[in-house]
Amino acid sequence: MSKTTREPACRLCEIPSPSRRALLVAGGTLFAWAYLPKFARAASARDPRLVVVILRGALDGLSAVGPVGDPSYEGLHGQIALSLTGEHPAIPLDAFFALHPAMPVLARLYKAGQAAIVHATATAYRERSHFDGQDVLEGGYPGPGAIQSGWLNRAIGILPKGDRVGTRGGLGVGSSTPLIMRGPAPVLGWAPQIIATASADLAARVMDLYAQRDPVLQVALAKGLETERIAAREGMSGSAARPRGGMDTAVGMRLAAEGAAKLIAADDGPRLAALAFDGWDTHANEGGATGRLAQLLGGLDGAIEAFEKGLGAHWKDTAVVVVTEFGRTARINGTIGTDHGTGTVAFLVGGAVKGGRIIADWPGLKDEQLHERRDLKPTTDLRAVLKGVLADQLGLSASLLASTVFPDSAAVRPLSGLIA
């Protein structure tokens, strides 16, 4: 089947060196390292933002966006398959696909032309280890290995000099900077529990101490305090901004997104951000229209709404990309869950997105059409999607995307037309 565009009808992120100094410089809970190039604003006067949200644990794409028009779907996914009827009906997107009912915000944005879905997608990785899958997803290399930098950090490093993505470059949200944001291009790191309660005098004395003993950490501390200054000014410091229960809960996802949105909306804030939400490994009791996965998807939907509201006027120039390391099995298992799989979905959301469509070269769900007769077969390389967003949103060339951002990927061409 040729590629068609359907119009509307476990391993957590790599931990840096265990040394205290390495952790702090890498963007841990307390400190950050800022990138301060001088970018010139594009002639079009656009001020683009790009946010990447990583769902760690492997999202069940067949439950998030159900191919209800495929005659094999219900039999494979059993009691967790989405349905257009019943007490909690799915939200129809076209004559073939339906969205999980826990995501009404995404459905609204899809209808408004500000959300697109790429189905049957995956990275080049074909094994099923969370550890390696997340490394490939965030590192941007064809396979796992000793990965020291992430593809979004490398993209920041090759951005043309100018004011296009602001004077701060990137932002990593969390107690440690996600691997996707680590690398030679310094970025801001932010977590709500930064030392905002320290007095100005104490901060000055600590700064002086590090200036005498460790100039690198002194720079890291200075930039971390500057990040917190922006956060405090935007009313997001202290307990009011702390994700209660962690960033893998619905409340935690929304609060983390609210904080990131305020930082990247600020005139002196960063323009690129990365967040990672854990907990998507649904081996048992996954639930269908209700249950554990529904709660997670509702939290993600709330985070998307938080970005939309928090970015305000900047939403029109924003693209939010939601990705996961791989999908889950097409068949449910004996514990009413799904095991590690291959193909899944990616979400593109934002005012800058050319939405209102599902991009899918649908492989089918018959046994002989499944990858290894068990998983949704990936027909779109996720790197093509990410390259397309980076090319159209940030102006990066295909050659640099293939050689630096996603090494050894010249055969994977950027998917065009994702940005309006």
C-alpha positions as CSV (number, residue, x, y, z in Angstrom):
1,M,0.0,0.0,0.0
2,S,1.4,3.4,-0.9
3,K,1.8,6.1,1.7
4,T,-1.4,8.0,2.2
5,T,-2.3,11.0,4.3
6,R,-5.8,10.5,5.8
7,E,-7.7,13.7,5.9
8,P,-10.5,14.1,8.5
9,A,-13.8,12.4,7.3
10,C,13.2,-0.1,31.3
11,R,15.5,2.3,31.2
12,L,15.2,5.9,32.1
13,C,17.3,8.5,30.6
14,E,21.1,7.9,30.8
15,I,22.4,9.1,34.1
16,P,25.5,11.3,33.8
17,S,28.8,10.5,35.4
18,P,28.2,9.6,39.1
19,S,30.6,12.3,40.2
20,R,28.9,15.2,41.9
21,R,30.5,17.7,39.5
22,A,29.4,15.9,36.4
23,L,25.8,15.6,37.7
24,L,25.6,19.3,38.4
25,V,27.0,20.4,35.1
26,A,24.8,17.9,33.3
27,G,21.7,19.8,34.5
28,G,20.7,18.0,37.7
29,T,18.1,19.1,40.2
30,L,19.9,22.1,41.5
31,F,22.0,23.6,38.7
32,A,22.0,24.3,34.9
33,W,24.3,25.4,32.2
34,A,23.0,28.0,29.8
35,Y,23.6,28.5,26.1
36,L,24.0,32.1,25.2
37,P,24.5,32.5,21.5
38,K,23.3,35.6,19.7
39,F,20.7,34.5,17.2
40,A,19.2,37.0,14.7
41,R,15.5,36.9,14.2
42,A,14.4,35.4,10.9
43,A,13.2,37.7,8.2
44,S,9.7,36.3,8.5
45,A,9.6,37.6,12.1
46,R,8.6,34.1,13.3
47,D,9.8,33.2,16.7
48,P,9.5,29.4,16.6
49,R,9.3,27.1,19.6
50,L,9.8,23.4,19.6
51,V,8.9,21.0,22.5
52,V,9.7,17.3,22.5
53,V,7.8,15.1,25.0
54,I,9.2,11.6,25.5
55,L,6.8,8.9,26.9
56,R,9.1,6.4,28.5
57,G,7.9,2.9,28.8
58,A,6.4,2.4,25.3
59,L,3.0,3.8,24.4
60,D,0.4,1.4,23.1
61,G,-0.4,3.2,19.8
62,L,-3.2,0.8,19.0
63,S,-5.0,2.0,22.1
64,A,-4.2,5.6,21.8
65,V,-5.3,5.9,18.2
66,G,-7.3,2.8,17.3
67,P,-7.7,1.6,13.8
68,V,-11.3,0.8,14.3
69,G,-11.8,0.3,10.6
70,D,-9.4,-2.6,10.4
71,P,-11.4,-5.8,10.7
72,S,-8.6,-7.5,12.7
73,Y,-8.3,-4.8,15.3
74,E,-11.0,-5.8,17.8
75,G,-10.0,-9.5,17.8
76,L,-6.4,-8.7,18.5
77,H,-6.8,-6.0,21.1
78,G,-9.7,-7.7,22.8
79,Q,-11.4,-5.9,25.7
80,I,-9.0,-3.0,25.6
81,A,-9.8,-2.2,21.9
82,L,-11.4,1.2,21.3
83,S,-14.9,1.3,20.1
84,L,-17.2,4.0,18.6
85,T,-20.0,2.7,20.7
86,G,-20.6,1.9,24.4
87,E,-20.3,3.9,27.6
88,H,-17.0,5.5,26.7
89,P,-16.8,5.8,22.9
90,A,-13.7,6.7,21.1
91,I,-13.5,10.0,19.2
92,P,-13.7,9.4,15.5
93,L,-10.9,11.2,13.5
94,D,-11.9,9.8,10.1
95,A,-13.6,6.7,8.7
96,F,-10.7,4.4,9.8
97,F,-9.1,5.8,13.0
98,A,-10.5,6.9,16.4
99,L,-8.8,8.7,19.3
100,H,-8.9,7.6,22.9
101,P,-11.7,9.3,24.7
102,A,-9.3,10.5,27.4
103,M,-7.9,13.0,24.9
104,P,-10.6,15.6,24.1
105,V,-8.0,18.5,23.9
106,L,-6.0,16.7,21.2
107,A,-9.3,16.0,19.4
108,R,-10.2,19.7,19.5
109,L,-6.8,20.7,18.2
110,Y,-7.0,18.0,15.5
111,K,-10.3,19.4,14.3
112,A,-8.9,22.9,14.3
113,G,-6.0,21.8,12.1
114,Q,-3.4,22.1,14.9
115,A,-2.7,18.4,15.5
116,A,-1.5,15.6,13.3
117,I,-0.9,11.9,14.0
118,V,1.7,9.7,12.5
119,H,0.7,6.0,12.8
120,A,2.7,2.8,12.3
121,T,6.0,4.6,13.1
122,A,9.1,3.6,15.0
123,T,12.8,4.3,15.2
124,A,15.3,2.1,13.4
125,Y,15.5,-0.1,16.6
126,R,13.9,-3.5,16.2
127,E,14.6,-5.1,19.6
128,R,12.4,-4.6,22.6
129,S,14.7,-3.3,25.4
130,H,13.6,-0.1,27.1
131,F,17.2,0.6,27.9
132,D,18.4,0.5,24.3
133,G,15.2,1.7,22.8
134,Q,15.2,5.0,24.8
135,D,18.9,5.5,23.9
136,V,18.2,5.2,20.2
137,L,15.1,7.4,20.5
138,E,16.9,10.2,22.4
139,G,20.4,9.7,21.0
140,G,19.3,9.7,17.4
141,Y,21.8,7.1,16.3
142,P,20.8,4.0,14.2
143,G,21.4,1.6,17.1
144,P,22.2,1.5,20.8
145,G,25.7,1.9,22.2
146,A,27.8,4.3,24.3
147,I,25.7,7.4,23.5
148,Q,27.0,10.6,25.0
149,S,24.7,13.2,23.4
150,G,21.1,13.6,22.2
151,W,19.9,14.7,18.8
152,L,18.1,17.8,20.1
153,N,21.3,19.0,21.7
154,R,23.2,18.4,18.5
155,A,20.5,20.3,16.6
156,I,21.1,23.3,18.9
157,G,24.8,23.1,18.3
158,I,24.4,23.6,14.5
159,L,21.7,26.3,14.5
160,P,22.8,29.3,12.5
161,K,24.0,32.3,14.4
162,G,21.1,34.7,14.9
163,D,18.1,35.3,17.1
164,R,15.9,32.7,15.6
165,V,15.4,30.5,18.6
166,G,16.1,33.1,21.3
167,T,19.2,33.8,23.3
168,R,19.0,30.7,25.5
169,G,18.8,27.8,23.1
170,G,17.3,24.8,24.9
171,L,15.7,23.7,28.1
172,G,15.7,20.3,29.8
173,V,12.9,19.8,32.4
174,G,13.3,17.3,35.2
175,S,15.5,16.3,38.1
176,S,18.2,15.4,35.5
177,T,18.4,16.6,31.9
178,P,16.9,14.1,29.5
179,L,19.5,12.4,27.3
180,I,18.0,14.0,24.2
181,M,19.2,17.4,25.5
182,R,22.7,16.4,26.7
183,G,25.8,17.1,24.8
184,P,28.4,19.7,23.8
185,A,25.9,22.5,23.3
186,P,25.0,23.8,26.8
187,V,21.4,24.2,27.7
188,L,19.3,25.4,30.6
189,G,18.1,22.8,33.0
190,W,15.1,23.4,35.3
191,A,13.3,21.5,38.0
192,P,10.9,23.1,40.5
193,Q,13.0,22.2,43.5
194,I,15.8,24.6,42.7
195,I,17.3,26.7,45.5
196,A,14.9,29.5,45.1
197,T,14.6,29.8,48.9
198,A,18.2,30.7,49.3
199,S,18.9,34.3,50.3
200,A,20.7,36.6,47.8
201,D,23.5,36.9,50.3
202,L,23.9,33.1,50.6
203,A,23.7,32.7,46.8
204,A,26.4,35.3,46.4
205,R,28.7,33.6,48.9
206,V,28.2,30.2,47.2
207,M,29.0,31.8,43.9
208,D,32.2,33.3,45.2
209,L,33.2,29.9,46.7
210,Y,32.8,28.1,43.4
211,A,34.5,31.0,41.5
212,Q,37.6,30.3,43.7
213,R,37.5,26.5,43.6
214,D,35.6,25.4,40.5
215,P,35.0,28.0,37.7
216,V,33.0,25.5,35.6
217,L,30.5,24.9,38.4
218,Q,30.4,28.6,39.1
219,V,29.2,29.2,35.6
220,A,26.7,26.3,36.0
221,L,25.4,27.8,39.2
222,A,25.1,31.3,37.7
223,K,23.0,30.0,34.8
224,G,20.9,27.8,37.1
225,L,20.1,30.8,39.3
226,E,19.2,32.8,36.2
227,T,16.8,30.0,35.1
228,E,15.2,30.1,38.5
229,R,15.0,33.9,38.3
230,I,12.8,33.6,35.2
231,A,10.8,30.8,36.9
232,A,10.3,33.0,40.0
233,R,9.2,35.9,37.9
234,E,6.7,33.8,36.1
235,G,5.3,32.6,39.5
236,M,6.5,29.0,39.2
237,S,9.0,28.6,42.0
238,G,8.7,26.6,45.2
239,S,5.9,24.2,46.3
240,A,3.4,25.8,43.9
241,A,5.3,24.5,40.9
242,R,6.4,21.1,42.3
243,P,4.8,18.2,40.5
244,R,3.0,16.3,43.2
245,G,3.4,12.6,42.9
246,G,6.0,12.9,40.1
247,M,5.9,13.7,36.4
248,D,4.3,10.3,35.6
249,T,1.0,11.4,37.1
250,A,-1.7,13.5,35.5
251,V,-1.1,16.4,37.8
252,G,2.7,16.1,37.5
253,M,2.5,16.1,33.7
254,R,0.4,19.2,33.6
255,L,2.5,21.1,36.1
256,A,5.7,20.2,34.4
257,A,4.2,21.4,31.1
258,E,2.9,24.6,32.7
259,G,6.4,25.4,34.0
260,A,8.1,24.7,30.7
261,A,5.6,26.7,28.8
262,K,6.2,29.8,31.0
263,L,9.9,29.5,30.6
264,I,9.9,29.2,26.8
265,A,7.2,31.9,26.4
266,A,9.4,34.4,28.3
267,D,11.2,36.9,26.1
268,D,14.5,36.0,27.7
269,G,13.7,32.3,28.0
270,P,14.8,29.3,25.8
271,R,13.0,28.3,22.7
272,L,13.5,24.5,22.6
273,A,12.5,22.2,25.4
274,A,12.5,18.5,26.2
275,L,10.4,16.7,28.9
276,A,10.2,13.0,29.7
277,F,7.1,11.4,31.3
278,D,7.6,7.9,32.8
279,G,5.1,5.1,33.5
280,W,3.9,4.0,30.0
281,D,4.9,0.3,30.4
282,T,1.5,-1.3,30.5
283,H,2.1,-5.0,30.8
284,A,-0.9,-5.7,33.1
285,N,-4.3,-4.1,33.6
286,E,-3.7,-1.6,30.8
287,G,-7.4,-0.7,30.6
288,G,-9.3,0.3,27.5
289,A,-11.4,3.4,27.4
290,T,-10.9,3.6,31.1
291,G,-8.2,2.5,33.5
292,R,-4.4,3.0,33.8
293,L,-3.7,4.0,30.2
294,A,-6.7,6.3,30.1
295,Q,-5.3,8.1,33.2
296,L,-1.9,8.5,31.5
297,L,-3.4,9.7,28.3
298,G,-5.5,12.2,30.2
299,G,-2.4,13.5,31.9
300,L,-0.7,13.9,28.5
301,D,-3.8,15.7,27.2
302,G,-3.7,18.0,30.1
303,A,0.0,18.8,29.4
304,I,-0.8,19.6,25.8
305,E,-3.5,22.0,27.0
306,A,-1.0,23.5,29.5
307,F,1.4,24.2,26.6
308,E,-1.4,25.8,24.6
309,K,-2.5,28.1,27.3
310,G,0.9,28.8,28.8
311,L,2.5,29.8,25.4
312,G,-0.4,32.2,24.6
313,A,0.4,34.2,21.5
314,H,3.5,32.1,20.9
315,W,1.4,29.0,20.4
316,K,0.9,29.9,16.7
317,D,4.6,29.4,16.2
318,T,5.0,26.3,18.3
319,A,5.3,22.6,17.5
320,V,5.1,20.0,20.2
321,V,6.3,16.5,19.2
322,V,5.3,13.5,21.4
323,V,7.2,10.3,20.9
324,T,8.0,7.0,22.6
325,E,10.7,4.3,22.3
326,F,8.5,1.7,20.6
327,G,5.0,0.3,20.6
328,R,3.3,-2.7,22.2
329,T,2.0,-6.0,21.0
330,A,-1.1,-6.1,18.8
331,R,-2.5,-8.9,20.9
332,I,-3.4,-8.4,24.5
333,N,-1.7,-10.8,27.0
334,G,-3.1,-12.9,29.8
335,T,-3.1,-10.0,32.3
336,I,-5.2,-7.7,30.1
337,G,-2.1,-5.7,29.1
338,T,0.3,-5.6,26.2
339,D,4.0,-6.5,26.0
340,H,6.9,-4.7,24.3
341,G,6.2,-4.3,20.6
342,T,7.4,-2.2,17.6
343,G,5.2,0.2,15.7
344,T,3.3,2.9,17.5
345,V,2.1,6.5,17.1
346,A,3.7,10.0,17.3
347,F,1.7,13.2,17.9
348,L,2.4,16.6,16.4
349,V,0.6,19.4,18.1
350,G,0.7,23.2,18.0
351,G,-0.2,26.3,16.0
352,A,2.7,25.8,13.7
353,V,1.6,22.2,12.8
354,K,-0.1,21.4,9.6
355,G,-2.7,19.3,11.3
356,G,-6.2,17.8,10.9
357,R,-4.8,14.6,9.3
358,I,-3.4,11.2,10.1
359,I,-0.2,10.3,8.2
360,A,-0.2,6.5,7.8
361,D,1.0,3.9,5.3
362,W,-1.3,1.4,7.1
363,P,0.3,-2.1,7.0
364,G,-2.8,-4.0,8.2
365,L,-3.3,-6.3,11.3
366,K,-3.7,-9.7,9.8
367,D,-1.1,-12.2,11.2
368,E,1.0,-12.2,8.0
369,Q,1.0,-8.3,8.1
370,L,2.3,-8.0,11.6
371,H,6.0,-7.5,12.3
372,E,7.2,-11.0,13.4
373,R,3.5,-11.9,13.5
374,R,3.0,-10.0,16.8
375,D,3.5,-6.3,16.4
376,L,2.2,-3.4,14.4
377,K,4.6,-3.1,11.5
378,P,6.3,0.3,11.3
379,T,6.1,1.8,7.8
380,T,7.3,5.3,8.6
381,D,10.7,5.9,10.1
382,L,10.4,8.2,13.1
383,R,13.6,10.0,12.1
384,A,11.9,11.1,8.9
385,V,9.2,12.8,11.0
386,L,11.7,14.4,13.4
387,K,13.9,15.6,10.5
388,G,10.9,17.1,8.8
389,V,9.9,19.1,11.9
390,L,13.5,20.3,12.4
391,A,13.9,21.3,8.8
392,D,10.7,23.2,8.5
393,Q,10.5,24.6,12.1
394,L,14.2,25.5,12.5
395,G,15.6,25.6,9.0
396,L,18.1,22.9,9.4
397,S,19.4,21.4,6.1
398,A,18.9,17.8,5.1
399,S,22.7,17.2,4.9
400,L,23.3,18.4,8.5
401,L,20.3,16.4,9.7
402,A,21.7,13.3,8.2
403,S,25.3,13.7,9.2
404,T,25.1,15.5,12.6
405,V,21.7,15.4,14.2
406,F,20.8,11.8,13.1
407,P,24.2,10.3,12.0
408,D,24.3,7.7,9.3
409,S,20.7,8.4,8.2
410,A,21.1,9.8,4.7
411,A,18.7,7.2,3.3
412,V,16.0,8.6,5.6
413,R,14.6,11.7,4.0
414,P,12.8,14.4,6.0
415,L,9.0,14.1,5.8
416,S,7.9,17.4,4.3
417,G,4.8,19.4,4.9
418,L,4.5,18.8,8.7
419,I,4.8,22.5,9.6
420,A,2.2,24.9,8.2
